[in-house]
């Protein structure tokens, strides 16, 4: 499988990438805005792994990602849009820049990635967008997370609409709305809270769904949570 995953330098994305690259049949392009926490290329040390340092909401795909896709992939089988940003501020303190950053990374990034790579996505491919229970309609909402929740909600709806728009290409799209996982992002949102799941546990579910979920679902937003938050 030829797989692209964003936000793979830490947390759940990193664990998903580790599991996927363990299968010798997979080739992976990982895209992240930063690699300060580790050197991904040294960690994986395989010709089946490629790391691109880029902000997908701003990057020029023709110069960065598409050349690697054309050289190394015979088309794309899976895209996992995992990258995200969480701004934790009271509503009255949020700025226009906070709004732009939240929606650029959480919504515009996945939109641009799929749009620009569409000519290179194989028929039968799966686009999996990682959203949040915070953006799931009817779920509990929490102070300080209005932009995070609303942008993740927008990504969920984008997943539904992409499923409809991309039917003619034979491409399926789904979203997983994740509940609490013990990540750095969760710690920023809920200091002191201990989540019931570790990143590796959630990554196992995400990997399996990315590989097989589109055989059973299309255009669906699936809650993956055993707790609130």
DAVEN-V888786 format. One record per residue. N is the residue number from 0. RES is the residue in one small letter. PSI is psi in whole degrees, -180 to 180 (NA if undefined). OMEGA is omega as a letter, one per 30 degrees, with the letter a starting at -180 (* if undefined). BURIAL is I if it has 24 or more other ideal C-beta (glycine too) atoms within 12 Angstrom, else O. Layout:
N,RES,PSI,OMEGA,BURIAL / N,RES,PSI,OMEGA,BURIAL
This chain:
0,x,141,l,I / 1,x,116,a,I / 2,x,138,l,I / 3,x,132,l,I / 4,x,135,l,I / 5,x,160,l,I / 6,x,42,a,I / 7,x,14,a,I / 8,x,-11,a,I / 9,x,173,l,I / 10,x,-143,a,I / 11,x,-42,a,I / 12,x,-41,l,I / 13,x,-43,a,I / 14,x,-39,l,I / 15,x,-45,a,I / 16,x,-42,l,I / 17,x,-44,a,I / 18,x,-40,a,I / 19,x,-40,a,I / 20,x,-16,l,I / 21,x,-21,l,O / 22,x,118,a,O / 23,x,-12,l,O / 24,x,-6,a,O / 25,x,142,l,I / 26,x,140,a,I / 27,x,134,l,I / 28,x,119,l,I / 29,x,131,l,I / 30,x,128,l,I / 31,x,151,a,I / 32,x,-25,a,I / 33,x,153,l,O / 34,x,30,a,O / 35,x,-29,a,O / 36,x,-22,a,O / 37,x,164,l,O / 38,x,102,a,O / 39,x,-39,a,I / 40,x,-41,l,I / 41,x,-35,a,O / 42,x,-45,a,O / 43,x,-35,l,I / 44,x,53,l,O / 45,x,150,l,O / 46,x,-4,l,O / 47,x,3,a,I / 48,x,136,l,I / 49,x,131,l,I / 50,x,131,l,I / 51,x,121,l,I / 52,x,110,a,O / 53,x,150,l,I / 54,x,108,a,I / 55,x,-14,l,I / 56,x,-11,a,I / 57,x,-23,a,O / 58,x,154,l,I / 59,x,105,a,O / 60,x,-33,a,I / 61,x,-27,a,O / 62,x,-24,a,O / 63,x,-62,a,O / 64,x,-44,a,I / 65,x,-41,l,I / 66,x,-37,l,O / 67,x,-42,l,I / 68,x,-46,a,I / 69,x,-34,a,O / 70,x,-41,a,O / 71,x,-22,a,I / 72,x,145,l,I / 73,x,59,a,O / 74,x,168,a,I / 75,x,132,a,I / 76,x,-33,a,I / 77,x,136,l,I / 78,x,125,l,I / 79,x,107,l,I / 80,x,92,a,I / 81,x,-21,a,I / 82,x,143,l,I / 83,x,163,l,I / 84,x,142,l,I / 85,x,122,l,I / 86,x,119,a,I / 87,x,97,a,I / 88,x,148,l,O / 89,x,147,a,O / 90,x,-41,a,O / 91,x,-14,a,O / 92,x,-4,a,O / 93,x,144,a,I / 94,x,170,l,O / 95,x,-38,l,O / 96,x,-39,l,O / 97,x,-44,l,I / 98,x,-50,a,I / 99,x,-44,a,O / 100,x,-43,a,I / 101,x,-50,a,I / 102,x,-30,l,I / 103,x,-45,a,I / 104,x,-44,a,I / 105,x,-23,a,I / 106,x,-53,a,I / 107,x,-37,a,I / 108,x,-56,l,I / 109,x,-40,l,I / 110,x,-49,a,I / 111,x,-41,a,I / 112,x,-49,a,I / 113,x,-43,a,I / 114,x,-46,a,O / 115,x,-30,a,I / 116,x,-4,a,I / 117,x,-43,a,I / 118,x,-15,a,O / 119,x,6,l,I / 120,x,130,a,I / 121,x,151,l,I / 122,x,138,a,O / 123,x,5,a,O / 124,x,165,a,I / 125,x,125,l,I / 126,x,121,a,I / 127,x,116,l,I / 128,x,129,a,I / 129,x,109,l,I / 130,x,-156,a,I / 131,x,151,l,I / 132,x,-24,l,I / 133,x,-24,l,I / 134,x,15,a,I / 135,x,127,a,I / 136,x,129,l,O / 137,x,-5,l,O / 138,x,166,l,I / 139,x,138,l,O / 140,x,154,a,I / 141,x,143,l,I / 142,x,143,l,O / 143,x,-10,a,I / 144,x,26,a,I / 145,x,-42,a,I / 146,x,-40,l,I / 147,x,-50,a,I / 148,x,-44,a,I / 149,x,-36,l,I / 150,x,-37,l,I / 151,x,-33,l,I / 152,x,-40,l,I / 153,x,-39,l,I / 154,x,-37,l,I / 155,x,-45,l,I / 156,x,-36,l,I / 157,x,-37,l,I / 158,x,-42,l,I / 159,x,-44,a,I / 160,x,-35,l,O / 161,x,-39,l,I / 162,x,-39,l,I / 163,x,-46,a,O / 164,x,-32,a,O / 165,x,7,l,I / 166,x,-40,a,O / 167,x,-19,l,O / 168,x,-3,a,I / 169,x,26,a,O / 170,x,136,l,I / 171,x,152,a,I / 172,x,133,l,I / 173,x,167,l,I / 174,x,141,l,I / 175,x,120,l,I / 176,x,102,a,I / 177,x,141,l,I / 178,x,-156,a,I / 179,x,126,l,I / 180,x,141,a,I / 181,x,80,l,I / 182,x,171,l,I / 183,x,-37,l,O / 184,x,-43,l,I / 185,x,-41,a,I / 186,x,-34,l,O / 187,x,-34,a,O / 188,x,-38,a,I / 189,x,75,a,I / 190,x,131,l,O / 191,x,-12,a,O / 192,x,137,l,O / 193,x,115,a,O / 194,x,154,a,I / 195,x,-13,a,O / 196,x,146,l,I / 197,x,158,a,O / 198,x,-39,a,I / 199,x,-38,l,O / 200,x,-46,l,I / 201,x,-36,a,I / 202,x,-36,l,I / 203,x,-43,l,O / 204,x,-45,a,I / 205,x,-44,a,I / 206,x,-48,a,I / 207,x,-40,a,I / 208,x,-38,l,I / 209,x,-38,a,I / 210,x,-34,a,I / 211,x,-13,a,O / 212,x,-33,a,I / 213,x,-7,l,I / 214,x,-16,a,O / 215,x,-22,a,O / 216,x,149,l,O / 217,x,131,a,I / 218,x,28,a,I / 219,x,146,l,I / 220,x,109,a,I / 221,x,120,l,I / 222,x,133,l,I / 223,x,85,a,I / 224,x,140,l,I / 225,x,10,a,O / 226,x,168,l,O / 227,x,117,g,O / 228,x,NA,*,I
